Structures are given as structure tokens and as C-alpha cells.
Amino acid sequence: MNVNQEKKGPGCIWPALWGVAAVLGTIICAAVVGIMAADSESAGVTATYIVAFPFGALWSGAIAALIVQFVGKDNKGVRYGVPPGCGCLGGLALLFMIFFFFVAIFPAL
């Protein structure tokens, strides 16, 4: 490496892709729930179960990609592995929370 050259950091394409996917996924998930909930309440609950994992996975992955952009710049394994891993965990967590709400809390309302 030449003395006059600065070390260039990684680009921001990965967090941008996750962000765009999260926004588009949100629009699609909202449309699915809205269309199914227009017919009946139970169909809306079913739609919420269906979209919970993808919605949680996309937003958790997008947030993780943004955090890794600033924290884990040097390690490509971390940059490309953490967002999908956090996405899967976030999707499962949101699915569990929605399931808990509709099974334990919603019937009591």
C-alpha cells in the first residue's frame, strides 16, 4: 500500500439493501394483513401470524446491518453473517410475541 493512499472502508450497499428490503417487506406485509383483515377478524389474525416472521426478520436484519456498518468494518464474515442471523432471531422473537398476544392477551380483551 502506498503511503499516500488511505485505507478505504467498506461501502454502505449492504445496509442499504437491508433497509430497502425492510421497507418493501413492510408494505407487502401491511397489504397482506389489510386485505385479509377486511374479510374477517380471524383472517386478520391468521395473516398477522403469517407475516410476523418475515417482518421481524427484515427489520432485525436491517438494524443489525446498520450497526455492523459502524462497528464491525474489518471483518467480512461479521458484516455478511450478523444481519441474517439477527434477522432470524428477530423474526422468531416477533412471531413468539405475536403468538403470545393473540393466545394469552387478546381473548381476555
BADRENPA-638930 format. One record per residue (C-alpha): residue in one letter; z, x, y. Coordinates in pm, 1 decimal. Layout:
N
{'A',{Z,X,Y}}
...
END
This chain:
109
{'M',{0.0,0.0,0.0}}
{'N',{-96.3,131.3,339.3}}
{'V',{178.0,196.1,592.7}}
{'N',{16.0,-38.5,845.5}}
{'Q',{-15.4,-326.6,602.2}}
{'E',{261.2,-580.0,590.1}}
{'K',{357.3,-743.3,264.7}}
{'K',{214.3,-1093.4,278.0}}
{'G',{438.3,-1367.3,143.6}}
{'P',{321.8,-1647.3,-82.3}}
{'G',{124.4,-1933.7,63.6}}
{'C',{257.3,-2281.2,108.7}}
{'I',{-1.2,-2456.7,-109.3}}
{'W',{241.0,-2529.3,-394.1}}
{'P',{498.8,-2718.5,-182.5}}
{'A',{213.5,-2894.5,-1.3}}
{'L',{63.3,-3013.5,-329.9}}
{'W',{400.6,-3140.6,-448.6}}
{'G',{452.7,-3317.4,-115.5}}
{'V',{112.4,-3486.4,-125.6}}
{'A',{170.5,-3590.1,-487.3}}
{'A',{511.2,-3734.1,-392.7}}
{'V',{368.3,-3937.8,-104.9}}
{'L',{76.9,-4069.3,-311.7}}
{'G',{309.5,-4140.4,-603.2}}
{'T',{542.1,-4333.2,-373.1}}
{'I',{255.0,-4550.7,-252.0}}
{'I',{140.1,-4618.5,-608.2}}
{'C',{493.6,-4690.3,-733.5}}
{'A',{561.2,-4926.8,-443.0}}
{'A',{235.0,-5109.1,-509.6}}
{'V',{313.8,-5148.3,-879.8}}
{'V',{662.3,-5282.6,-811.2}}
{'G',{538.0,-5509.6,-533.3}}
{'I',{258.7,-5658.9,-741.0}}
{'M',{475.7,-5713.9,-1046.5}}
{'A',{774.4,-5844.1,-847.4}}
{'A',{554.2,-6100.6,-673.9}}
{'D',{528.7,-6293.0,-1001.9}}
{'S',{891.8,-6287.3,-1112.7}}
{'E',{1219.1,-6107.2,-1067.6}}
{'S',{1233.4,-5987.3,-1427.8}}
{'A',{883.0,-5840.4,-1395.8}}
{'G',{1000.9,-5655.9,-1084.4}}
{'V',{1296.5,-5512.4,-1277.0}}
{'T',{1062.8,-5403.1,-1554.9}}
{'A',{830.4,-5241.3,-1300.6}}
{'T',{1125.3,-5058.0,-1148.2}}
{'Y',{1212.1,-4918.0,-1490.0}}
{'I',{851.4,-4807.3,-1534.6}}
{'V',{817.5,-4627.8,-1200.4}}
{'A',{1167.4,-4475.6,-1188.3}}
{'F',{1086.9,-4157.2,-1378.3}}
{'P',{759.4,-4070.0,-1200.8}}
{'F',{908.4,-4146.7,-858.3}}
{'G',{1218.1,-3934.9,-920.1}}
{'A',{1017.8,-3655.3,-1078.9}}
{'L',{770.8,-3628.1,-792.2}}
{'W',{1029.9,-3623.8,-516.4}}
{'S',{1267.8,-3390.3,-700.3}}
{'G',{978.9,-3153.0,-768.3}}
{'A',{864.5,-3168.5,-406.7}}
{'I',{1212.0,-3091.3,-274.0}}
{'A',{1255.9,-2808.2,-526.5}}
{'A',{915.5,-2662.4,-433.5}}
{'L',{1013.5,-2665.9,-67.2}}
{'I',{1346.1,-2496.3,-137.2}}
{'V',{1187.1,-2233.9,-363.8}}
{'Q',{930.4,-2162.7,-91.9}}
{'F',{1208.1,-2022.3,124.7}}
{'V',{1447.2,-1887.4,-139.4}}
{'G',{1252.1,-1756.0,-439.6}}
{'K',{949.2,-1597.9,-279.3}}
{'D',{918.1,-1292.7,-501.4}}
{'N',{927.1,-1440.5,-849.7}}
{'K',{618.3,-1636.6,-959.5}}
{'G',{799.0,-1775.1,-1262.6}}
{'V',{1060.7,-1931.2,-1038.7}}
{'R',{802.0,-2059.4,-790.1}}
{'Y',{597.0,-2233.5,-1058.2}}
{'G',{869.3,-2324.4,-1308.2}}
{'V',{1152.5,-2464.7,-1099.7}}
{'P',{971.1,-2762.5,-938.5}}
{'P',{853.7,-2916.6,-1268.6}}
{'G',{1194.7,-2852.3,-1426.1}}
{'C',{1379.7,-3008.9,-1135.1}}
{'G',{1125.2,-3288.9,-1136.3}}
{'C',{1201.5,-3375.3,-1497.4}}
{'L',{1575.6,-3366.7,-1433.8}}
{'G',{1541.0,-3573.4,-1117.5}}
{'G',{1322.9,-3828.2,-1293.3}}
{'L',{1573.7,-3866.7,-1575.0}}
{'A',{1862.0,-3893.4,-1327.1}}
{'L',{1687.9,-4166.3,-1126.9}}
{'L',{1595.6,-4353.5,-1444.8}}
{'F',{1959.7,-4341.1,-1556.8}}
{'M',{2085.6,-4459.9,-1216.4}}
{'I',{1840.0,-4749.9,-1205.0}}
{'F',{1922.0,-4845.4,-1563.4}}
{'F',{2294.5,-4836.7,-1480.9}}
{'F',{2240.3,-5050.2,-1171.7}}
{'F',{2037.4,-5319.3,-1346.0}}
{'V',{2258.4,-5329.8,-1655.8}}
{'A',{2607.1,-5293.1,-1507.4}}
{'I',{2596.6,-5390.2,-1138.8}}
{'F',{2307.1,-5632.0,-1084.0}}
{'P',{2422.4,-5901.2,-1330.2}}
{'A',{2757.8,-5921.0,-1150.7}}
{'L',{2595.6,-5998.1,-814.4}}
END
